[in-house]
């Protein structure tokens, strides 16, 4: 009886890992069948350069505190008086009011349900207010990116918040949408996705800026009986301007499988010993350079972050709420 129970549990674990792999390892399918017509990449796109944006080296804004918040820094001209000028106070209030409204709209909009014009209009308003007042800027150097963040808005499926899918689009620009539509069409309760979190550990003092990103998306299959965390690990290569981070996708792996946990010590051993899929290496074999992406963060302060896929600006938009602070170094701007 014990052997039969173990066999059934391991079979369920296998089914769960298969469905999870279908959701997050589309690159495996692509690398196994690279010669089929649906995966053919035009030769003139194989060396498609990663887009970059020009940044002014002149900063005409008022001094910004090391935390990038509305509070004045020790270097501000009015810091000695310990009085915040009314214009700064009102600017800070406008930013806080806009943030509050944005979070309320995100909370009312089911994450993963797709694009919302109201939310994205509010995002643009926050970006403009932050830029005008000098709040939430220079995310690459402020040190505020470090820490754990939870996704509260995604303009597309929750899984698209993972850098793996950004890189996958670069490797398969003509067929990625078709592949994504297959996994997106799997209905609940067979497939349920979320929540999604990202954890940054960035040394903003280093030159170039370095660090790591761990992206986790919870995936439930078999009617919620089996869950796992689809985990993509990235290295931070450098800063791309004042608000971008150039990332390299390294590995992707389903972690913390509840089915394997039911096997006790054996399941724990299988969960820990299973090697991660080298997703970055697989994508590089399809298109050199595709494993590198740029995460553009247009606003980031102590509690809220707005991030976009630089390769698809205006299309892949995500809002993150801070869960906890990290240990990343902060530099004075």
SEKERO-523309 format. One record per residue: residue in three letters; x, y, z of N, C-alpha, C in turn. Coordinates in steps of 0.001 Angstrom, whole numbers, padded with zeros to 6 digits, always signed. Example, Ala and Ser with C-alpha at 12.3 -4.5 7.8 and 13.67 -1.06 7.14 Angstrom:
// SEKERO-523309
ALA+013190-005690+007800+012300-004500+007800+013200-003300+007800 SER+012850-002250+007080+013670-001060+007140+012900+000030+007870 
***
This chain:
// SEKERO-523309
UNK+000831-001212+000000+000000+000000+000000+000862+001258+000000 UNK+001939+001198+000806+002852+002354+000860+003501+002602-000496 UNK+003924+001508-001147+004554+001659-002466+003572+002220-003483 UNK+002316+001762-003418+001302+002250-004361+001043+003730-004145 UNK+000965+004155-002875+000733+005579-002576+001875+006443-003071 UNK+003105+005942-002851+004276+006691-003311+004290+006808-004825 UNK+003909+005708-005501+003887+005726-006970+002875+006737-007488 UNK+001669+006742-006876+000633+007696-007304+001089+009131-007076 UNK+001704+009378-005913+002160+010744-005588+003226+011198-006555 UNK+004170+010291-006878+005223+010668-007821+004653+010879-009213 UNK+003601+010125-009570+002955+010337-010875+002308+011708-010936 UNK+001649+012112-009834+001055+013455-009791+002138+014517-009863 UNK+003257+014250-009224+004368+015204-009292+004856+015350-010716 UNK+004922+014230-011426+005365+014279-012827+004398+015080-013676 UNK+003068+014861-013467+002054+015614-014219+002175+017102-013923 UNK+002383+017434-012664+002491+018851-012293+003710+019503-012914 UNK+004837+018811-012876+006055+019373-013461+005898+019528-014966 UNK+005134+018608-015595+004924+018726-017032+004121+019975-017364 UNK+003001+020186-016632+002177+021352-016902+002914+022642-016567 UNK+003689+022616-015492+004466+023802-015124+005497+024111-016201 UNK+006106+023058-016714+007108+023257-017770+006472+023826-019019 UNK+005230+023413-019313+004535+023953-020470+004319+025445-020341 UNK+004135+025904-019092+003887+027325-018855+005142+028160-018919 UNK+006229+027671-018339+007406+028519-018169+008603+028106-018976 UNK+008577+026940-019613+009742+026489-020358+009443+026322-021834 UNK+008757+027299-022396+008496+027252-023826+009792+027235-024610 UNK+010848+027731-023981+012146+027731-024651+012647+026321-024897 UNK+012238+025370-024065+012659+023993-024291+012089+023499-025603 UNK+010779+023753-025808+010141+023357-027047+010824+024002-028234 UNK+011169+025284-028064+011787+026002-029170+013171+025461-029488 UNK+013921+025097-028440+015272+024611-028680+015282+023190-029207 UNK+014203+022410-028885+014133+021035-029384+013723+021012-030841 UNK+012854+021958-031233+012354+021981-032606+012738+023266-033319 UNK+014002+023619-033332+014395+024902-033925+014271+024914-035435 UNK+014187+023740-036064+014191+023700-037523+012805+023779-038126 UNK+011742+023665-037294+010409+023719-037844+010080+025119-038292 UNK+009128+025213-039218+008839+026514-039822+008308+027507-038812 UNK+007574+027008-037805+006992+027934-036831+008026+028591-035960 UNK+009267+028060-035944+010307+028628-035105+011433+029225-035924 UNK+011217+029434-037197+012274+029971-038042+012443+031453-037785 UNK+013645+031861-037526+013949+033261-037255+014626+033871-038476 UNK+014083+034962-039016+014743+035608-040156+016188+035927-039841 UNK+017046+035659-040827+018478+035862-040604+018781+037301-040240 UNK+018051+038220-040831+018365+039626-040566+017949+040069-039174 UNK+017317+039167-038390+016940+039512-037025+017813+038840-035992 UNK+018718+037991-036428+019518+037237-035480+020428+038120-034665 UNK+020841+039209-035213+021755+040107-034495+021071+041413-034156 UNK+019746+041335-033991+018993+042549-033691+019502+043181-032408 UNK+019982+044415-032441+020570+045040-031249+019508+045372-030223 UNK+019915+045337-028985+019028+045726-027906+018860+047235-027946 UNK+017614+047710-027918+017404+049150-028041+017972+049898-026850 UNK+018456+051070-027110+018973+051922-026044+018321+053281-026159 UNK+018367+054014-025090+017791+055352-025087+018842+056336-024624 UNK+018807+057497-025211+019791+058520-024851+019346+059223-023581 UNK+020286+059561-022749+019989+060258-021504+020857+061513-021427 UNK+020241+062574-020954+020982+063816-020791+021934+063702-019619 UNK+023104+064226-019771+024081+064219-018681+023915+065436-017793 UNK+022977+066301-018157+022739+067509-017374+021498+067327-016530 UNK+021594+067600-015269+020461+067477-014362+020119+068851-013824 UNK+018990+069390-014302+018588+070734-013896+017583+070717-012764 UNK+017283+069498-012234+016305+069429-011175+016901+069855-009850 UNK+016019+070058-008871+016467+070345-007512+017158+069126-006955 UNK+018020+069307-005963+018717+068165-005381+017737+067128-004879 UNK+018103+065856-005024+017264+064751-004619+017928+064062-003447 UNK+017136+063662-002462+017696+062972-001313+018209+061616-001720 UNK+019124+061021-000948+019652+059712-001288+018589+058654-001459 UNK+017452+058785-000762+016398+057789-000894+015470+058084-002059 UNK+015652+059200-002726+014803+059530-003859+013376+059856-003447 UNK+013161+060235-002219+011826+060515-001736+011572+062012-001754 UNK+010430+062401-001176+010094+063805-001140+010824+064562-000056 UNK+011506+063862+000846+012207+064536+001932+013484+065178+001426 UNK+013845+066372+001926+015073+067031+001476+016304+066295+001974 UNK+017367+066353+001194+018619+065712+001604+019464+066692+002410 UNK+020544+066141+002987+021434+066973+003786+022160+068010+002945 UNK+022165+067799+001614+022900+068713+000746+022006+069787+000154 UNK+020688+069732+000439+019801+070742-000114+020114+072104+000491 UNK+019898+073142-000314+020244+074488+000113+019403+074943+001295 UNK+018202+074358+001445+017328+074799+002511+017354+073831+003697 UNK+018249+072856+003687+018248+071837+004745+018597+072437+006094 UNK+019461+073454+006101+019889+074032+007371+018726+074697+008102 UNK+017758+075195+007355+016617+075866+007960+015574+074886+008460 UNK+015708+073595+008083+014771+072553+008495+013347+072885+008093 UNK+013211+073640+007002+011883+074012+006532+011763+073614+005063 UNK+010694+072891+004737+010455+072506+003354+009657+073605+002674 UNK+010196+074195+001603+009463+075244+000895+008090+074752+000463 UNK+007092+075632+000426+005729+075225+000055+005660+074536-001290 UNK+006461+074988-002272+006396+074399-003595+006828+072939-003568 UNK+007840+072624-002724+008287+071243-002602+007249+070410-001875 UNK+006677+070988-000814+005653+070287-000068+004456+069947-000936 UNK+004002+070897-001746+002846+070651-002589+003173+069633-003675 UNK+004405+069659-004194+004812+068674-005194+004808+067275-004594 UNK+005318+067178-003362+005338+065894-002680+003919+065383-002448 UNK+003017+066286-002078+001624+065897-001844+000970+065413-003125 UNK+001272+066060-004254+000691+065639-005532+001178+064239-005913 UNK+002469+063995-005672+003016+062675-005966+002357+061618-005086 UNK+002239+061909-003777+001640+060946-002863+000166+060698-003189 UNK-000545+061743-003551-001955+061582-003930-002076+060712-005177 UNK-001189+060941-006140-001220+060163-007383-000886+058701-007099 UNK+000110+058466-006256+000473+057093-005892-000696+056392-005207 UNK-001343+057093-004294-002465+056505-003561-003589+056114-004525 UNK-003862+056999-005463-004908+056728-006445-004521+055547-007347 UNK-003251+055485-007737-002784+054391-008586-002923+053048-007863 UNK-002515+052996-006610-002608+051747-005846-004066+051327-005685 UNK-004952+052288-005442-006370+051964-005308-006920+051381-006607 UNK-006522+051954-007733-006990+051429-009014-006427+050037-009274 UNK-005175+049815-008920-004577+048494-009102-005276+047461-008226 UNK-005604+047841-006993-006279+046912-006088-007668+046542-006605 UNK-008309+047476-007298-009652+047222-007822-009625+046460-009140 UNK-008449+046351-009742-008291+045684-011039-007562+044352-010804 UNK-008204+043250-011106-007596+041947-010847-006275+041814-011600 UNK-005213+041571-010846-003903+041460-011471-003903+040265-012414 UNK-003379+040478-013616-003371+039422-014613-004537+039475-015575 UNK-005507+040384-015306-006670+040483-016194-006394+041353-017402 UNK-005181+041917-017479-004784+042626-018685-004780+044138-018569 UNK-004741+044770-019719-004562+046215-019847-005718+046995-019240 UNK-005374+048110-018591-006367+049052-018074-005942+050457-018472 UNK-006760+051123-019264-006422+052478-019711-006371+053442-018530 UNK-007279+053258-017551-007282+054139-016397-005999+054027-015595 UNK-005537+052803-015374-004306+052604-014610-003105+053148-015372 UNK-003044+052907-016649-001865+053355-017400-001857+054866-017582 UNK-003014+055491-017619-003046+056957-017617-002529+057496-016279 UNK-002893+056812-015201-002422+057236-013878-000913+057001-013743 UNK-000409+055944-014363+001039+055685-014365+001773+056831-015057 UNK+001262+057258-016209+001908+058359-016931+001860+059654-016119 UNK+000762+059850-015399+000656+061036-014544+001707+060993-013439 UNK+001878+059821-012819+002875+059674-011762+004281+059878-012307 UNK+004559+059346-013471+005880+059518-014075+006178+060996-014305 UNK+005190+061729-014785+005394+063144-015063+005571+063943-013777 UNK+004737+063665-012777+004863+064360-011500+006208+064065-010854 UNK+006627+062795-010898+007915+062429-010324+009072+063094-011034 UNK+008997+063161-012351+010072+063796-013116+010129+065295-012840 UNK+008975+065928-012779+008934+067379-012528+009475+067721-011148 UNK+009158+066873-010153+009554+067167-008771+010886+066531-008385 UNK+011399+065626-009207+012646+064943-008878+012455+063817-007880 UNK+011265+063238-007835+010983+062131-006920+010939+060824-007714 UNK+011449+059758-007106+011358+058437-007732+012217+058271-008963 UNK+013231+059108-009120+014051+059100-010327+015381+058366-010100 UNK+016105+058168-011206+017444+057564-011182+017440+056234-010438 UNK+016499+055359-010806+016322+054093-010092+017545+053196-010150 UNK+018357+053331-011207+019535+052471-011346+020571+052746-010266 UNK+020586+053967-009737+021630+054375-008798+021119+054675-007396 UNK+019815+054788-007231+019273+055227-005938+019414+054180-004843 UNK+019551+052909-005209+019615+051841-004223+018257+051341-003788 UNK+017180+051995-004241+015839+051621-003821+015280+050419-004560 UNK+015938+049976-005610+015474+048783-006319+015648+047535-005457 UNK+016667+047524-004609+016940+046344-003788+015785+046061-002837 UNK+015477+044782-002690+014395+044366-001815+013437+043448-002545 UNK+012348+043109-001875+011338+042223-002452+010107+043026-002846 UNK+009567+042720-004032+008428+043443-004578+007343+042457-005009 UNK+006068+042861-004834+004943+042041-005282+004207+042745-006415 UNK+003868+041999-007434+003182+042545-008602+001738+042890-008266 UNK+001322+044131-008590-000069+044530-008367-000764+044940-009656 UNK-000008+045099-010752-000624+045366-012064+000289+044849-013169 UNK-000336+044192-014144+000390+043737-015333-000487+044003-016546 UNK+000079+044600-017564-000683+044892-018776-000964+043640-019593 UNK-000363+042509-019196-000537+041226-019890-000662+040135-018823 UNK-000512+038890-019227-000556+037782-018291+000515+037948-017212 UNK+000245+037451-016015+001177+037601-014895+002547+037020-015226 UNK+002575+035914-015973+003858+035286-016296+004776+036213-017071 UNK+004208+037209-017774+005029+038115-018587+005868+039052-017735 UNK+005622+039062-016441+006457+039886-015567+007841+039279-015394 UNK+007992+037999-015736+009286+037333-015602+010219+037721-016738 UNK+011467+038064-016426+012437+038400-017483+012643+037270-018481 UNK+012359+036021-018057+012495+034899-018992+011647+035124-020233 UNK+010400+035590-020043+009507+035785-021173+009917+036988-022014 UNK+010558+037981-021388+011077+039102-022161+012169+038614-023111 UNK+013062+037784-022560+014150+037247-023373+013612+036303-024445 UNK+012593+035532-024092+012018+034602-025060+011452+035358-026260 UNK+010813+036486-026019+010299+037297-027133+011430+037751-028051 UNK+012576+038066-027481+013700+038503-028299+014221+037364-029161 UNK+014196+036162-028618+014700+035015-029361+013712+034568-030438 UNK+012415+034718-030174+011390+034270-031116+010371+035380-031357 UNK+010774+036452-032025+009870+037592-032217+008648+037267-033073 UNK+008758+036271-033940+007657+035965-034857+006714+034884-034340 UNK+007158+034083-033396+006332+032957-032961+006016+032973-031465 UNK+006580+033911-030705+006370+033900-029254+004910+034101-028888 UNK+004216+035017-029566+002814+035261-029233+001969+034013-029443 UNK+002275+033258-030501+001528+032031-030770+001763+030999-029663 UNK+003012+030900-029218+003334+029956-028150+002676+030382-026841 UNK+002746+031679-026526+002140+032168-025296+000630+031929-025284 UNK-000001+032070-026456-001454+031907-026520-001882+030495-026150 UNK-001003+029504-026386-001322+028117-026039-001423+027979-024517 UNK-000411+028486-023816-000430+028362-022352-001491+029275-021737 UNK-001702+030459-022334-002709+031375-021798-004114+030786-021911 UNK-004325+029920-022911-005651+029362-023158-006012+028237-022199 UNK-005032+027741-021426-005335+026689-020453-006227+027290-019370 UNK-007448+026795-019224-008406+027445-018315-008176+027082-016852 UNK-008710+027932-015981-008775+027577-014560-009894+026551-014399 UNK-009802+025608-013481-008765+025493-012447-007568+024641-012851 UNK-007501+024229-014150-006347+023429-014565-005068+024225-014371 UNK-005134+025516-014664-003973+026379-014491-004392+027661-013789 UNK-003699+028012-012729-003895+029280-012036-002529+029886-011774 UNK-002416+031184-012037-001119+031856-011947-001189+033025-010973 UNK-000147+033172-010157-000032+034290-009233-000065+033820-007790 UNK+000508+034619-006904+001115+035940-007131+002515+035853-007737 UNK+003050+037019-008097+004401+037124-008640+005212+038078-007780 UNK+006455+037708-007529+007351+038561-006748+008699+038671-007451 UNK+009413+039736-007152+010784+039922-007632+011645+040388-006465 UNK+012834+039803-006366+013763+040179-005307+015076+040627-005926 UNK+015438+041883-005676+016680+042459-006193+017717+042555-005076 UNK+018950+042306-005430+020090+042580-004546+021121+043299-005408 UNK+021151+044621-005303+021939+045441-006225+022953+046279-005456 UNK+024168+046285-005944+025210+047149-005403+025309+048373-006307 UNK+024630+049441-005910+024603+050655-006727+025895+051445-006630 UNK+026763+051103-005673+028061+051769-005561+029077+051225-006543 UNK+028870+049985-006981+029823+049344-007887+029778+049999-009260 UNK+030889+049949-009946+030971+050432-011324+031653+049370-012177 UNK+030899+048676-013043+029480+048916-013301+028595+048410-012168 UNK+027355+048911-012147+026378+048443-011175+026175+046942-011366 UNK+026202+046189-010282+026053+044734-010366+025001+044259-009365 UNK+024624+042996-009502+023670+042429-008566+022951+041233-009146 UNK+021851+040867-008499+021058+039720-008927+019576+040053-008851 UNK+018802+039309-009634+017347+039390-009585+016805+037967-009573 UNK+015880+037694-008645+015178+036420-008612+013701+036713-008829 UNK+013164+036204-009928+011759+036406-010285+010987+035124-009998 UNK+009901+035238-009227+009101+034068-008874+007635+034288-009250 UNK+007061+033286-009905+005643+033307-010260+005025+031996-009788 UNK+004018+032100-008938+003366+030886-008436+002444+030319-009501 UNK+002573+029017-009764+001749+028330-010752+001057+027159-010069 UNK-000262+027111-010175-001040+026013-009610-001662+025211-010750 UNK-001572+023890-010664-002140+023008-011676-002958+021923-010991 UNK-003637+021125-011793-004457+020029-011274-005500+020539-010287 UNK-006120+021668-010652-007171+022213-009811-006678+022758-008492 UNK-005426+023156-008422-004856+023707-007200-004240+022669-006292 UNK-004322+021391-006691-003729+020330-005877-002213+020460-005841 UNK-001650+020856-006962-000193+020972-007061+000191+022410-007370 UNK+001162+022929-006643+001671+024277-006891+003191+024255-006896 UNK+003750+025225-007566+005204+025405-007542+005507+026853-007875 UNK+006721+027267-007569+007196+028604-007889+008109+028521-009107 UNK+007648+029065-010227+008492+029109-011409+009501+030235-011209 UNK+010741+029868-011015+011770+030804-010557+012821+031029-011640 UNK+012982+032279-012032+014011+032665-012999+015046+033524-012288 UNK+016293+033152-012463+017394+033888-011833+018175+034637-012904 UNK+018463+035900-012591+019172+036772-013533+020348+037434-012824 UNK+021345+037789-013609+022440+038606-013098+022290+040017-013658 UNK+022637+041000-012840+022616+042397-013275+023991+042703-013865 UNK+024032+043033-015149+025305+043281-015838+025810+044700-015613 UNK+024904+045659-015712+025267+047064-015535+024013+047926-015560 UNK+024209+049208-015279+023117+050170-015400+023026+050625-016848 UNK+021806+050806-017330+021576+051311-018675+020925+052683-018533 UNK+021753+053721-018509+021246+055049-018225+020926+055193-016749 UNK+020097+056162-016412+019757+056426-015019+018598+055581-014515 UNK+017802+055020-015439+016622+054284-014984+016516+052883-015572 UNK+017618+052351-016078+017573+051019-016659+018612+050091-016055 UNK+018276+048806-016008+019212+047777-015597+019293+046729-016705 UNK+020516+046450-017138+020715+045411-018153+020874+044073-017430 UNK+019970+043155-017724+019932+041861-017051+020282+040735-018026 UNK+020822+039671-017476+021074+038466-018251+020332+037309-017589 UNK+019419+036693-018334+018685+035541-017832+019647+034359-017728 UNK+019672+033726-016563+020583+032603-016336+019859+031262-016341 UNK+018944+031049-015391+018276+029759-015251+016803+029943-014920 UNK+016024+028877-015153+014616+028840-014781+014317+027450-014223 UNK+013536+027427-013121+013277+026144-012463+011996+026214-011640 UNK+011168+025140-011678+010028+025070-010751+010525+024672-009370 UNK+010296+025531-008383+010771+025272-007025+009596+025134-006059 UNK+009860+024555-004902+008873+024425-003821+007609+023704-004282 UNK+007777+022590-004978+006642+021805-005446+005914+021165-004265 UNK+004600+021410-004168+003828+020825-003071+003676+019319-003234 UNK+003652+018841-004467+003549+017397-004700+004800+016689-004184 UNK+005958+017244-004490+007186+016617-004013+007293+016682-002496 UNK+006741+017746-001914+006795+017871-000458+006031+016739+000228 UNK+005019+016205-000460+004242+015111+000116+005040+013805+000183 UNK+006160+013752-000508+007006+012557-000461+007975+012594+000725 UNK+007895+013662+001516+008766+013748+002680+010209+014011+002293 UNK+011150+013371+003002+012586+013581+002721+012964+013277+001281 UNK+012330+012259+000686+012636+011931-000709+012248+013076-001622 UNK+011050+013632-001416+010608+014753-002240+011477+015978-002048 UNK+011890+016230-000806+012767+017369-000538+014101+017210-001254 UNK+014609+015984-001263+015870+015726-001945+015727+015935-003452 UNK+014598+015450-004021+014369+015618-005458+014216+017094-005811 UNK+013514+017832-004954+013276+019248-005211+014575+020042-005194 UNK+015461+019718-004258+016711+020466-004116+017775+020030-005118 UNK+017764+018752-005492+018824+018238-006350+018538+018407-007837 UNK+017256+018624-008191+016927+018789-009607+017613+020041-010149 UNK+018399+019901-011206+019127+021066-011734+018188+022039-012424 UNK+018454+023333-012324+017632+024317-013047+017889+024231-014542 UNK+016885+024596-015319+017036+024616-016772+017860+025833-017179 UNK+018929+025652-017949+019761+026803-018371+019077+027598-019477 UNK+018021+028290-019101+017198+028978-020097+017974+030040-020863 UNK+018855+030769-020175+019637+031794-020869+020519+031203-021940 UNK+021189+030095-021626+022061+029428-022592+021263+028911-023785 UNK+020060+028362-023522+019221+027849-024601+018784+028971-025541 UNK+018431+030112-024980+018016+031244-025810+019175+031781-026632 UNK+020370+031783-026061+021548+032257-026793+021834+031373-028011 UNK+021530+030083-027918+021753+029190-029050+020800+029496-030196 UNK+019631+030047-029869+018658+030416-030897+019018+031761-031513 UNK+019261+032729-030661+019657+034066-031149+020649+034682-030184 UNK+021885+034844-030596+022900+035429-029719+022461+036796-029196 UNK+022605+036985-027894+022246+038258-027281+020834+038309-026745 UNK+020014+037295-027077+018605+037352-026670+018405+037151-025182 UNK+019381+036565-024493+019232+036352-023046+019429+037634-022253 UNK+019874+038700-022911+020060+039987-022239+018890+040910-022547 UNK+018333+041479-021505+017212+042410-021661+017473+043632-020783 UNK+016726+044694-021035+016846+045906-020219+015525+046154-019515 UNK+015579+046229-018198+014423+046551-017387+014441+048052-017115 UNK+013447+048743-017651+013376+050198-017526+012401+050546-016400 UNK+012892+051181-015347+012056+051549-014207+011868+053051-014201 UNK+010666+053474-014557+010402+054899-014747+010036+055612-013450 UNK+009713+054837-012410+009466+055430-011099+009769+054383-010033 UNK+010510+054790-008989+010824+053870-007901+011111+054670-006637 UNK+010314+054430-005603+010591+055057-004322+010540+054000-003221 UNK+010287+054418-001992+010320+053483-000875+009213+052434-000914 UNK+008152+052685-001670+007026+051757-001632+006478+051291-002959 UNK+006782+051990-004054+006145+051694-005338+007164+051727-006464 UNK+006971+050852-007441+007884+050781-008593+007080+050555-009871 UNK+007420+051298-010910+006827+051127-012237+007930+050676-013185 UNK+007746+049507-013773+008794+048906-014599+008238+048523-015958 UNK+009073+048642-016986+008690+048276-018347+009786+047464-019009 UNK+009372+046666-019976+010302+045941-020843+010810+046931-021880 UNK+012090+047260-021851+012629+048279-022746+012502+047891-024206 UNK+012408+046595-024468+012267+046123-025843+010847+046322-026352 UNK+009901+046532-025422+008492+046722-025781+007904+047856-024942 UNK+008536+049011-024994+008080+050154-024212+006632+050499-024556 UNK+005829+050703-023510+004437+051047-023719+003527+049838-023853 UNK+004115+048630-024011+003306+047417-024150+003388+046538-022912 UNK+004576+046299-022427+004764+045501-021213+004984+046440-020039 UNK+003926+046700-019278+003963+047657-018174+003567+046939-016890 UNK+004342+047159-015817+004104+046450-014563+004255+047418-013383 UNK+003369+047264-012398+003439+048052-011171+003698+047085-010019 UNK+004695+047423-009206+005104+046572-008093+005008+047348-006782 UNK+004560+046658-005739+004496+047248-004398+005538+046570-003515 UNK+006283+047377-002760+007362+046812-001964+006819+045935-000833 UNK+007475+044774-000663+007192+043877+000454+008184+044138+001586 UNK+009464+044270+001221+010480+044585+002214+011694+045183+001523 UNK+012505+045882+002298+013713+046497+001786+014828+045458+001709 UNK+015787+045729+000827+016954+044876+000705+018165+045547+001307 UNK+019325+044985+000984+020582+045499+001549+021384+046273+000526 UNK+020757+046629-000600+021505+047323-001646+022046+048659-001195 UNK+023218+048993-001691+023840+050266-001334+023165+051422-002037 UNK+023099+052568-001367+022520+053781-001918+023599+054819-002119 UNK+023550+055470-003286+024532+056519-003526+023812+057857-003516 UNK+024563+058901-003140+024016+060255-003120+024059+060800-004531 UNK+022919+061310-005007+022827+061793-006394+023131+063283-006449 
***
